[in-house]
Amino acid sequence: MPPAVTPSPLHLIVGEEELLVERAVQAAVTAARLADPDVELRRVHAAQLTDAELAELASPSLFAESRVLVLDAAHEAGKDAADAIAGYLRDPADGLTVVLVHNGGGRGKPLLDAARAAGATVVECPKITRPSDREAFVRGEVRRLGGKTDPAAVAALIEAVGSDLRELAAAAGQLVADTGGALTEQAVRRYHRGKAEVTGFVVAEKAVTGDRAGALEALRWAMLHGVPHVLVADALADAVRTVARVSGASQAGGDPYRMAQQLGMPPWKVRKAIGQSRGWRPAALAEAMAVVAEVNADVKGVAADPDYALQRAVLRICAARTGGR
């Protein structure tokens, strides 16, 4: 048998992304249990930890049992608790694995610095807010589960499920299991039919390609399922502006990857917009830009009937794209 791997005695988990933090904690506990299946687990809120309690937790076990102590919300620890934890870090106990969870902010920074100075194994779990980071998370999740995917499928999944990481992880897991690991855009649309197809983005995509019937049908479904008017209007504006920006950049030459860097967009979105921009004339794009600006005001109270305002905007964008045909 290969020799057992000795787990790190100190883990520092930094960040505010709850799912990633929980996974990092679980990974540290799992590593300790691989070394000793009978390891004892204690989880304590750092702000509630007393000097005496820490001394008790860190004291040698009567039967030399391994222990894991998870200290949650270390940034909320008061001065006494923080001093006690920092003192322990300077003189750690044998057989005890400490997992320190900190949000990474300025509060409690001395304790954060003390853990780093003590040689902690650090796992960064920053809040995921940028679209590119969310896409990277989905790709990584699919790979972690043994599946394969592509940019179009990733975009479709985020469009269908939303931005919540737990929901994205659950959806990715279900799709990988149900499709045998081949997560394609068609699979996402098939499994999430009804939600993916009623978003404002689907309405906008069909409108900017001149698909009048498809855009109106998607809009009717969106209204039926209660998609907020503002979200549909925002999606129309985003689609038209993206086509306009990509159209201007593509006329100047350059490949999609270089354009993506220049425009600050993911490459898949640039490639998609390049296809959507074919057939759009500069004057038509200017007209569409005026339409989306108008409908944005309409759905925020200017128009008496926001449903009609959105329908009219979709028809005008399609007409601009097709040259009035």
MARLOZA-275458 format. One record per residue (C-alpha): residue number from 1; residue in one letter; x, y, z. Coordinates in nm, 2 decimals. Layout:
<roros>
<roro num="NUM" residuo="A" px="X" py="Y" pz="Z"/>
...
</roros>
This chain:
<roros>
<roro num="1" residuo="M" px="0.00" py="0.00" pz="0.00"/>
<roro num="2" residuo="P" px="0.12" py="0.35" pz="-0.07"/>
<roro num="3" residuo="P" px="0.21" py="0.56" pz="0.24"/>
<roro num="4" residuo="A" px="-0.07" py="0.78" pz="0.37"/>
<roro num="5" residuo="V" px="-0.05" py="1.14" pz="0.28"/>
<roro num="6" residuo="T" px="-0.02" py="1.37" pz="0.58"/>
<roro num="7" residuo="P" px="-0.29" py="1.64" pz="0.56"/>
<roro num="8" residuo="S" px="-0.20" py="2.01" pz="0.60"/>
<roro num="9" residuo="P" px="-0.25" py="2.11" pz="0.97"/>
<roro num="10" residuo="L" px="-0.38" py="2.46" pz="0.87"/>
<roro num="11" residuo="H" px="-0.61" py="2.56" pz="0.59"/>
<roro num="12" residuo="L" px="-0.71" py="2.92" pz="0.51"/>
<roro num="13" residuo="I" px="-1.03" py="2.96" pz="0.30"/>
<roro num="14" residuo="V" px="-1.07" py="3.31" pz="0.18"/>
<roro num="15" residuo="G" px="-1.37" py="3.46" pz="0.00"/>
<roro num="16" residuo="E" px="-1.75" py="3.51" pz="-0.01"/>
<roro num="17" residuo="E" px="-1.87" py="3.26" pz="-0.27"/>
<roro num="18" residuo="E" px="-2.06" py="3.03" pz="-0.04"/>
<roro num="19" residuo="L" px="-2.06" py="2.72" pz="-0.26"/>
<roro num="20" residuo="L" px="-1.69" py="2.74" pz="-0.32"/>
<roro num="21" residuo="V" px="-1.62" py="2.80" pz="0.05"/>
<roro num="22" residuo="E" px="-1.83" py="2.50" pz="0.15"/>
<roro num="23" residuo="R" px="-1.65" py="2.28" pz="-0.10"/>
<roro num="24" residuo="A" px="-1.31" py="2.40" pz="0.02"/>
<roro num="25" residuo="V" px="-1.41" py="2.32" pz="0.38"/>
<roro num="26" residuo="Q" px="-1.53" py="1.97" pz="0.28"/>
<roro num="27" residuo="A" px="-1.21" py="1.91" pz="0.08"/>
<roro num="28" residuo="A" px="-1.00" py="1.99" pz="0.39"/>
<roro num="29" residuo="V" px="-1.22" py="1.76" pz="0.61"/>
<roro num="30" residuo="T" px="-1.20" py="1.48" pz="0.35"/>
<roro num="31" residuo="A" px="-0.82" py="1.51" pz="0.33"/>
<roro num="32" residuo="A" px="-0.81" py="1.46" pz="0.71"/>
<roro num="33" residuo="R" px="-1.04" py="1.17" pz="0.70"/>
<roro num="34" residuo="L" px="-0.84" py="1.00" pz="0.43"/>
<roro num="35" residuo="A" px="-0.55" py="1.00" pz="0.67"/>
<roro num="36" residuo="D" px="-0.77" py="0.90" pz="0.96"/>
<roro num="37" residuo="P" px="-1.12" py="0.78" pz="0.90"/>
<roro num="38" residuo="D" px="-1.21" py="0.83" pz="1.27"/>
<roro num="39" residuo="V" px="-1.11" py="1.19" pz="1.28"/>
<roro num="40" residuo="E" px="-1.33" py="1.41" pz="1.51"/>
<roro num="41" residuo="L" px="-1.49" py="1.71" pz="1.35"/>
<roro num="42" residuo="R" px="-1.58" py="2.03" pz="1.54"/>
<roro num="43" residuo="R" px="-1.72" py="2.34" pz="1.37"/>
<roro num="44" residuo="V" px="-1.73" py="2.67" pz="1.57"/>
<roro num="45" residuo="H" px="-1.82" py="3.03" pz="1.48"/>
<roro num="46" residuo="A" px="-1.50" py="3.22" pz="1.54"/>
<roro num="47" residuo="A" px="-1.68" py="3.51" pz="1.71"/>
<roro num="48" residuo="Q" px="-1.82" py="3.27" pz="1.98"/>
<roro num="49" residuo="L" px="-1.49" py="3.11" pz="2.05"/>
<roro num="50" residuo="T" px="-1.33" py="3.17" pz="2.39"/>
<roro num="51" residuo="D" px="-0.97" py="3.13" pz="2.49"/>
<roro num="52" residuo="A" px="-1.06" py="2.85" pz="2.73"/>
<roro num="53" residuo="E" px="-1.26" py="2.67" pz="2.46"/>
<roro num="54" residuo="L" px="-0.98" py="2.69" pz="2.21"/>
<roro num="55" residuo="A" px="-0.73" py="2.56" pz="2.47"/>
<roro num="56" residuo="E" px="-0.97" py="2.27" pz="2.53"/>
<roro num="57" residuo="L" px="-1.01" py="2.20" pz="2.16"/>
<roro num="58" residuo="A" px="-0.63" py="2.22" pz="2.11"/>
<roro num="59" residuo="S" px="-0.54" py="2.01" pz="2.41"/>
<roro num="60" residuo="P" px="-0.40" py="1.66" pz="2.33"/>
<roro num="61" residuo="S" px="-0.66" py="1.39" pz="2.30"/>
<roro num="62" residuo="L" px="-0.65" py="1.11" pz="2.56"/>
<roro num="63" residuo="F" px="-0.65" py="0.85" pz="2.29"/>
<roro num="64" residuo="A" px="-0.43" py="1.05" pz="2.05"/>
<roro num="65" residuo="E" px="-0.73" py="1.09" pz="1.81"/>
<roro num="66" residuo="S" px="-0.70" py="1.32" pz="1.51"/>
<roro num="67" residuo="R" px="-0.93" py="1.62" pz="1.51"/>
<roro num="68" residuo="V" px="-1.05" py="1.89" pz="1.27"/>
<roro num="69" residuo="L" px="-1.16" py="2.23" pz="1.39"/>
<roro num="70" residuo="V" px="-1.34" py="2.45" pz="1.14"/>
<roro num="71" residuo="L" px="-1.35" py="2.81" pz="1.25"/>
<roro num="72" residuo="D" px="-1.62" py="2.99" pz="1.05"/>
<roro num="73" residuo="A" px="-1.64" py="3.37" pz="0.99"/>
<roro num="74" residuo="A" px="-1.29" py="3.44" pz="1.13"/>
<roro num="75" residuo="H" px="-1.33" py="3.80" pz="1.02"/>
<roro num="76" residuo="E" px="-1.61" py="3.84" pz="1.28"/>
<roro num="77" residuo="A" px="-1.38" py="3.73" pz="1.57"/>
<roro num="78" residuo="G" px="-1.35" py="3.98" pz="1.85"/>
<roro num="79" residuo="K" px="-1.01" py="4.09" pz="1.98"/>
<roro num="80" residuo="D" px="-0.99" py="3.82" pz="2.25"/>
<roro num="81" residuo="A" px="-1.09" py="3.54" pz="2.01"/>
<roro num="82" residuo="A" px="-0.86" py="3.67" pz="1.74"/>
<roro num="83" residuo="D" px="-0.57" py="3.69" pz="1.98"/>
<roro num="84" residuo="A" px="-0.64" py="3.34" pz="2.10"/>
<roro num="85" residuo="I" px="-0.65" py="3.20" pz="1.75"/>
<roro num="86" residuo="A" px="-0.33" py="3.39" pz="1.64"/>
<roro num="87" residuo="G" px="-0.16" py="3.25" pz="1.96"/>
<roro num="88" residuo="Y" px="-0.25" py="2.90" pz="1.86"/>
<roro num="89" residuo="L" px="-0.12" py="2.95" pz="1.51"/>
<roro num="90" residuo="R" px="0.22" py="3.04" pz="1.65"/>
<roro num="91" residuo="D" px="0.22" py="2.72" pz="1.86"/>
<roro num="92" residuo="P" px="-0.01" py="2.46" pz="1.69"/>
<roro num="93" residuo="A" px="-0.10" py="2.13" pz="1.85"/>
<roro num="94" residuo="D" px="-0.02" py="1.79" pz="1.71"/>
<roro num="95" residuo="G" px="-0.31" py="1.59" pz="1.57"/>
<roro num="96" residuo="L" px="-0.53" py="1.90" pz="1.51"/>
<roro num="97" residuo="T" px="-0.62" py="2.03" pz="1.17"/>
<roro num="98" residuo="V" px="-0.75" py="2.39" pz="1.17"/>
<roro num="99" residuo="V" px="-0.97" py="2.52" pz="0.89"/>
<roro num="100" residuo="L" px="-1.00" py="2.90" pz="0.91"/>
<roro num="101" residuo="V" px="-1.28" py="3.06" pz="0.70"/>
<roro num="102" residuo="H" px="-1.24" py="3.43" pz="0.63"/>
<roro num="103" residuo="N" px="-1.43" py="3.65" pz="0.39"/>
<roro num="104" residuo="G" px="-1.11" py="3.83" pz="0.28"/>
<roro num="105" residuo="G" px="-1.22" py="4.18" pz="0.38"/>
<roro num="106" residuo="G" px="-1.04" py="4.43" pz="0.59"/>
<roro num="107" residuo="R" px="-1.21" py="4.33" pz="0.91"/>
<roro num="108" residuo="G" px="-1.00" py="4.08" pz="1.09"/>
<roro num="109" residuo="K" px="-0.71" py="4.12" pz="0.86"/>
<roro num="110" residuo="P" px="-0.44" py="4.06" pz="1.13"/>
<roro num="111" residuo="L" px="-0.58" py="3.71" pz="1.17"/>
<roro num="112" residuo="L" px="-0.58" py="3.66" pz="0.80"/>
<roro num="113" residuo="D" px="-0.21" py="3.77" pz="0.78"/>
<roro num="114" residuo="A" px="-0.13" py="3.55" pz="1.08"/>
<roro num="115" residuo="A" px="-0.27" py="3.24" pz="0.91"/>
<roro num="116" residuo="R" px="-0.07" py="3.32" pz="0.59"/>
<roro num="117" residuo="A" px="0.25" py="3.37" pz="0.79"/>
<roro num="118" residuo="A" px="0.19" py="3.04" pz="0.96"/>
<roro num="119" residuo="G" px="0.21" py="2.87" pz="0.63"/>
<roro num="120" residuo="A" px="-0.16" py="2.78" pz="0.58"/>
<roro num="121" residuo="T" px="-0.27" py="2.60" pz="0.27"/>
<roro num="122" residuo="V" px="-0.47" py="2.88" pz="0.11"/>
<roro num="123" residuo="V" px="-0.79" py="2.84" pz="-0.11"/>
<roro num="124" residuo="E" px="-0.93" py="3.15" pz="-0.27"/>
<roro num="125" residuo="C" px="-1.31" py="3.16" pz="-0.31"/>
<roro num="126" residuo="P" px="-1.38" py="3.51" pz="-0.45"/>
<roro num="127" residuo="K" px="-1.74" py="3.61" pz="-0.53"/>
<roro num="128" residuo="I" px="-1.82" py="3.53" pz="-0.89"/>
<roro num="129" residuo="T" px="-1.97" py="3.83" pz="-1.06"/>
<roro num="130" residuo="R" px="-1.82" py="3.86" pz="-1.40"/>
<roro num="131" residuo="P" px="-1.99" py="3.66" pz="-1.69"/>
<roro num="132" residuo="S" px="-1.65" py="3.51" pz="-1.79"/>
<roro num="133" residuo="D" px="-1.59" py="3.38" pz="-1.44"/>
<roro num="134" residuo="R" px="-1.94" py="3.23" pz="-1.43"/>
<roro num="135" residuo="E" px="-1.88" py="3.06" pz="-1.77"/>
<roro num="136" residuo="A" px="-1.54" py="2.93" pz="-1.64"/>
<roro num="137" residuo="F" px="-1.72" py="2.79" pz="-1.33"/>
<roro num="138" residuo="V" px="-1.97" py="2.60" pz="-1.55"/>
<roro num="139" residuo="R" px="-1.69" py="2.46" pz="-1.78"/>
<roro num="140" residuo="G" px="-1.49" py="2.35" pz="-1.47"/>
<roro num="141" residuo="E" px="-1.80" py="2.19" pz="-1.32"/>
<roro num="142" residuo="V" px="-1.87" py="1.99" pz="-1.63"/>
<roro num="143" residuo="R" px="-1.51" py="1.87" pz="-1.65"/>
<roro num="144" residuo="R" px="-1.51" py="1.79" pz="-1.28"/>
<roro num="145" residuo="L" px="-1.80" py="1.56" pz="-1.34"/>
<roro num="146" residuo="G" px="-1.64" py="1.39" pz="-1.63"/>
<roro num="147" residuo="G" px="-1.83" py="1.56" pz="-1.91"/>
<roro num="148" residuo="K" px="-1.75" py="1.78" pz="-2.21"/>
<roro num="149" residuo="T" px="-1.91" py="2.10" pz="-2.33"/>
<roro num="150" residuo="D" px="-1.87" py="2.39" pz="-2.56"/>
<roro num="151" residuo="P" px="-1.92" py="2.77" pz="-2.53"/>
<roro num="152" residuo="A" px="-2.26" py="2.77" pz="-2.68"/>
<roro num="153" residuo="A" px="-2.39" py="2.51" pz="-2.43"/>
<roro num="154" residuo="V" px="-2.23" py="2.70" pz="-2.14"/>
<roro num="155" residuo="A" px="-2.41" py="3.02" pz="-2.25"/>
<roro num="156" residuo="A" px="-2.74" py="2.84" pz="-2.30"/>
<roro num="157" residuo="L" px="-2.72" py="2.68" pz="-1.95"/>
<roro num="158" residuo="I" px="-2.65" py="3.02" pz="-1.78"/>
<roro num="159" residuo="E" px="-2.93" py="3.17" pz="-1.98"/>
<roro num="160" residuo="A" px="-3.17" py="2.90" pz="-1.87"/>
<roro num="161" residuo="V" px="-3.07" py="2.86" pz="-1.51"/>
<roro num="162" residuo="G" px="-2.94" py="3.21" pz="-1.40"/>
<roro num="163" residuo="S" px="-2.64" py="3.32" pz="-1.21"/>
<roro num="164" residuo="D" px="-2.68" py="3.12" pz="-0.88"/>
<roro num="165" residuo="L" px="-2.38" py="2.89" pz="-0.86"/>
<roro num="166" residuo="R" px="-2.57" py="2.62" pz="-0.66"/>
<roro num="167" residuo="E" px="-2.84" py="2.60" pz="-0.93"/>
<roro num="168" residuo="L" px="-2.58" py="2.60" pz="-1.21"/>
<roro num="169" residuo="A" px="-2.38" py="2.32" pz="-1.04"/>
<roro num="170" residuo="A" px="-2.70" py="2.12" pz="-0.99"/>
<roro num="171" residuo="A" px="-2.81" py="2.17" pz="-1.35"/>
<roro num="172" residuo="A" px="-2.47" py="2.08" pz="-1.49"/>
<roro num="173" residuo="G" px="-2.46" py="1.77" pz="-1.28"/>
<roro num="174" residuo="Q" px="-2.80" py="1.66" pz="-1.39"/>
<roro num="175" residuo="L" px="-2.72" py="1.72" pz="-1.76"/>
<roro num="176" residuo="V" px="-2.39" py="1.54" pz="-1.74"/>
<roro num="177" residuo="A" px="-2.56" py="1.24" pz="-1.59"/>
<roro num="178" residuo="D" px="-2.86" py="1.24" pz="-1.83"/>
<roro num="179" residuo="T" px="-2.66" py="1.30" pz="-2.15"/>
<roro num="180" residuo="G" px="-2.37" py="1.06" pz="-2.08"/>
<roro num="181" residuo="G" px="-2.13" py="1.36" pz="-2.04"/>
<roro num="182" residuo="A" px="-2.20" py="1.53" pz="-2.38"/>
<roro num="183" residuo="L" px="-2.34" py="1.86" pz="-2.27"/>
<roro num="184" residuo="T" px="-2.44" py="2.04" pz="-2.59"/>
<roro num="185" residuo="E" px="-2.66" py="2.35" pz="-2.65"/>
<roro num="186" residuo="Q" px="-2.93" py="2.12" pz="-2.79"/>
<roro num="187" residuo="A" px="-2.93" py="1.91" pz="-2.47"/>
<roro num="188" residuo="V" px="-2.95" py="2.22" pz="-2.25"/>
<roro num="189" residuo="R" px="-3.25" py="2.36" pz="-2.45"/>
<roro num="190" residuo="R" px="-3.42" py="2.02" pz="-2.45"/>
<roro num="191" residuo="Y" px="-3.38" py="1.96" pz="-2.07"/>
<roro num="192" residuo="H" px="-3.46" py="2.32" pz="-1.98"/>
<roro num="193" residuo="R" px="-3.74" py="2.38" pz="-2.23"/>
<roro num="194" residuo="G" px="-3.99" py="2.63" pz="-2.09"/>
<roro num="195" residuo="K" px="-3.74" py="2.83" pz="-1.89"/>
<roro num="196" residuo="A" px="-3.46" py="2.88" pz="-2.14"/>
<roro num="197" residuo="E" px="-3.70" py="2.96" pz="-2.42"/>
<roro num="198" residuo="V" px="-3.89" py="3.24" pz="-2.24"/>
<roro num="199" residuo="T" px="-3.60" py="3.46" pz="-2.14"/>
<roro num="200" residuo="G" px="-3.56" py="3.81" pz="-2.29"/>
<roro num="201" residuo="F" px="-3.23" py="3.69" pz="-2.45"/>
<roro num="202" residuo="V" px="-3.41" py="3.45" pz="-2.67"/>
<roro num="203" residuo="V" px="-3.65" py="3.72" pz="-2.78"/>
<roro num="204" residuo="A" px="-3.36" py="3.95" pz="-2.85"/>
<roro num="205" residuo="E" px="-3.16" py="3.69" pz="-3.04"/>
<roro num="206" residuo="K" px="-3.45" py="3.62" pz="-3.28"/>
<roro num="207" residuo="A" px="-3.52" py="3.99" pz="-3.32"/>
<roro num="208" residuo="V" px="-3.17" py="4.09" pz="-3.43"/>
<roro num="209" residuo="T" px="-3.16" py="3.81" pz="-3.68"/>
<roro num="210" residuo="G" px="-3.48" py="3.93" pz="-3.84"/>
<roro num="211" residuo="D" px="-3.69" py="3.62" pz="-3.73"/>
<roro num="212" residuo="R" px="-4.02" py="3.81" pz="-3.69"/>
<roro num="213" residuo="A" px="-4.24" py="3.51" pz="-3.62"/>
<roro num="214" residuo="G" px="-3.99" py="3.35" pz="-3.38"/>
<roro num="215" residuo="A" px="-3.93" py="3.67" pz="-3.19"/>
<roro num="216" residuo="L" px="-4.31" py="3.74" pz="-3.15"/>
<roro num="217" residuo="E" px="-4.37" py="3.38" pz="-3.04"/>
<roro num="218" residuo="A" px="-4.08" py="3.40" pz="-2.78"/>
<roro num="219" residuo="L" px="-4.21" py="3.73" pz="-2.66"/>
<roro num="220" residuo="R" px="-4.56" py="3.59" pz="-2.61"/>
<roro num="221" residuo="W" px="-4.41" py="3.30" pz="-2.41"/>
<roro num="222" residuo="A" px="-4.20" py="3.54" pz="-2.20"/>
<roro num="223" residuo="M" px="-4.51" py="3.75" pz="-2.11"/>
<roro num="224" residuo="L" px="-4.71" py="3.44" pz="-2.04"/>
<roro num="225" residuo="H" px="-4.44" py="3.31" pz="-1.80"/>
<roro num="226" residuo="G" px="-4.41" py="3.65" pz="-1.62"/>
<roro num="227" residuo="V" px="-4.07" py="3.76" pz="-1.74"/>
<roro num="228" residuo="P" px="-4.04" py="4.13" pz="-1.63"/>
<roro num="229" residuo="H" px="-4.08" py="4.38" pz="-1.92"/>
<roro num="230" residuo="V" px="-3.76" py="4.56" pz="-1.81"/>
<roro num="231" residuo="L" px="-3.56" py="4.24" pz="-1.85"/>
<roro num="232" residuo="V" px="-3.68" py="4.19" pz="-2.21"/>
<roro num="233" residuo="A" px="-3.61" py="4.55" pz="-2.29"/>
<roro num="234" residuo="D" px="-3.26" py="4.52" pz="-2.15"/>
<roro num="235" residuo="A" px="-3.20" py="4.21" pz="-2.35"/>
<roro num="236" residuo="L" px="-3.31" py="4.38" pz="-2.67"/>
<roro num="237" residuo="A" px="-3.08" py="4.67" pz="-2.59"/>
<roro num="238" residuo="D" px="-2.79" py="4.44" pz="-2.51"/>
<roro num="239" residuo="A" px="-2.83" py="4.24" pz="-2.83"/>
<roro num="240" residuo="V" px="-2.86" py="4.55" pz="-3.06"/>
<roro num="241" residuo="R" px="-2.56" py="4.72" pz="-2.89"/>
<roro num="242" residuo="T" px="-2.35" py="4.41" pz="-2.91"/>
<roro num="243" residuo="V" px="-2.42" py="4.37" pz="-3.28"/>
<roro num="244" residuo="A" px="-2.34" py="4.74" pz="-3.34"/>
<roro num="245" residuo="R" px="-2.01" py="4.71" pz="-3.16"/>
<roro num="246" residuo="V" px="-1.90" py="4.39" pz="-3.32"/>
<roro num="247" residuo="S" px="-2.01" py="4.51" pz="-3.66"/>
<roro num="248" residuo="G" px="-1.80" py="4.82" pz="-3.63"/>
<roro num="249" residuo="A" px="-1.50" py="4.62" pz="-3.51"/>
<roro num="250" residuo="S" px="-1.53" py="4.35" pz="-3.77"/>
<roro num="251" residuo="Q" px="-1.53" py="4.61" pz="-4.05"/>
<roro num="252" residuo="A" px="-1.19" py="4.72" pz="-3.93"/>
<roro num="253" residuo="G" px="-1.06" py="4.36" pz="-3.96"/>
<roro num="254" residuo="G" px="-0.92" py="4.13" pz="-3.70"/>
<roro num="255" residuo="D" px="-1.01" py="3.78" pz="-3.57"/>
<roro num="256" residuo="P" px="-1.28" py="3.71" pz="-3.30"/>
<roro num="257" residuo="Y" px="-1.03" py="3.65" pz="-3.02"/>
<roro num="258" residuo="R" px="-0.85" py="3.99" pz="-3.08"/>
<roro num="259" residuo="M" px="-1.19" py="4.16" pz="-3.11"/>
<roro num="260" residuo="A" px="-1.30" py="3.99" pz="-2.78"/>
<roro num="261" residuo="Q" px="-1.00" py="4.15" pz="-2.60"/>
<roro num="262" residuo="Q" px="-1.07" py="4.48" pz="-2.76"/>
<roro num="263" residuo="L" px="-1.44" py="4.48" pz="-2.68"/>
<roro num="264" residuo="G" px="-1.42" py="4.32" pz="-2.34"/>
<roro num="265" residuo="M" px="-1.65" py="4.03" pz="-2.44"/>
<roro num="266" residuo="P" px="-1.61" py="3.65" pz="-2.43"/>
<roro num="267" residuo="P" px="-1.50" py="3.51" pz="-2.77"/>
<roro num="268" residuo="W" px="-1.81" py="3.30" pz="-2.81"/>
<roro num="269" residuo="K" px="-2.03" py="3.61" pz="-2.78"/>
<roro num="270" residuo="V" px="-1.82" py="3.79" pz="-3.04"/>
<roro num="271" residuo="R" px="-1.84" py="3.50" pz="-3.28"/>
<roro num="272" residuo="K" px="-2.22" py="3.48" pz="-3.23"/>
<roro num="273" residuo="A" px="-2.26" py="3.85" pz="-3.28"/>
<roro num="274" residuo="I" px="-2.05" py="3.84" pz="-3.60"/>
<roro num="275" residuo="G" px="-2.31" py="3.60" pz="-3.75"/>
<roro num="276" residuo="Q" px="-2.59" py="3.82" pz="-3.62"/>
<roro num="277" residuo="S" px="-2.44" py="4.13" pz="-3.77"/>
<roro num="278" residuo="R" px="-2.45" py="4.01" pz="-4.13"/>
<roro num="279" residuo="G" px="-2.72" py="4.19" pz="-4.32"/>
<roro num="280" residuo="W" px="-2.73" py="4.49" pz="-4.08"/>
<roro num="281" residuo="R" px="-2.66" py="4.83" pz="-4.24"/>
<roro num="282" residuo="P" px="-2.52" py="5.12" pz="-4.04"/>
<roro num="283" residuo="A" px="-2.84" py="5.32" pz="-4.08"/>
<roro num="284" residuo="A" px="-3.05" py="5.02" pz="-3.98"/>
<roro num="285" residuo="L" px="-2.84" py="4.97" pz="-3.66"/>
<roro num="286" residuo="A" px="-2.88" py="5.34" pz="-3.58"/>
<roro num="287" residuo="E" px="-3.26" py="5.30" pz="-3.61"/>
<roro num="288" residuo="A" px="-3.25" py="4.99" pz="-3.39"/>
<roro num="289" residuo="M" px="-3.05" py="5.17" pz="-3.13"/>
<roro num="290" residuo="A" px="-3.32" py="5.44" pz="-3.12"/>
<roro num="291" residuo="V" px="-3.59" py="5.17" pz="-3.08"/>
<roro num="292" residuo="V" px="-3.43" py="5.00" pz="-2.78"/>
<roro num="293" residuo="A" px="-3.37" py="5.34" pz="-2.61"/>
<roro num="294" residuo="E" px="-3.74" py="5.42" pz="-2.66"/>
<roro num="295" residuo="V" px="-3.87" py="5.09" pz="-2.54"/>
<roro num="296" residuo="N" px="-3.65" py="5.11" pz="-2.23"/>
<roro num="297" residuo="A" px="-3.83" py="5.42" pz="-2.13"/>
<roro num="298" residuo="D" px="-4.17" py="5.28" pz="-2.24"/>
<roro num="299" residuo="V" px="-4.15" py="4.98" pz="-2.00"/>
<roro num="300" residuo="K" px="-4.04" py="5.20" pz="-1.71"/>
<roro num="301" residuo="G" px="-4.37" py="5.39" pz="-1.72"/>
<roro num="302" residuo="V" px="-4.38" py="5.60" pz="-2.03"/>
<roro num="303" residuo="A" px="-4.61" py="5.36" pz="-2.22"/>
<roro num="304" residuo="A" px="-4.96" py="5.28" pz="-2.10"/>
<roro num="305" residuo="D" px="-4.93" py="4.92" pz="-2.23"/>
<roro num="306" residuo="P" px="-4.57" py="4.77" pz="-2.18"/>
<roro num="307" residuo="D" px="-4.68" py="4.45" pz="-2.36"/>
<roro num="308" residuo="Y" px="-4.77" py="4.64" pz="-2.67"/>
<roro num="309" residuo="A" px="-4.45" py="4.86" pz="-2.64"/>
<roro num="310" residuo="L" px="-4.23" py="4.55" pz="-2.64"/>
<roro num="311" residuo="Q" px="-4.42" py="4.39" pz="-2.94"/>
<roro num="312" residuo="R" px="-4.39" py="4.71" pz="-3.14"/>
<roro num="313" residuo="A" px="-4.02" py="4.73" pz="-3.06"/>
<roro num="314" residuo="V" px="-3.96" py="4.37" pz="-3.17"/>
<roro num="315" residuo="L" px="-4.14" py="4.44" pz="-3.50"/>
<roro num="316" residuo="R" px="-3.94" py="4.76" pz="-3.56"/>
<roro num="317" residuo="I" px="-3.61" py="4.58" pz="-3.49"/>
<roro num="318" residuo="C" px="-3.70" py="4.30" pz="-3.73"/>
<roro num="319" residuo="A" px="-3.81" py="4.55" pz="-3.99"/>
<roro num="320" residuo="A" px="-3.49" py="4.74" pz="-3.96"/>
<roro num="321" residuo="R" px="-3.29" py="4.41" pz="-4.00"/>
<roro num="322" residuo="T" px="-3.48" py="4.30" pz="-4.30"/>
<roro num="323" residuo="G" px="-3.50" py="4.64" pz="-4.47"/>
<roro num="324" residuo="G" px="-3.88" py="4.66" pz="-4.42"/>
<roro num="325" residuo="R" px="-3.95" py="4.33" pz="-4.59"/>
</roros>
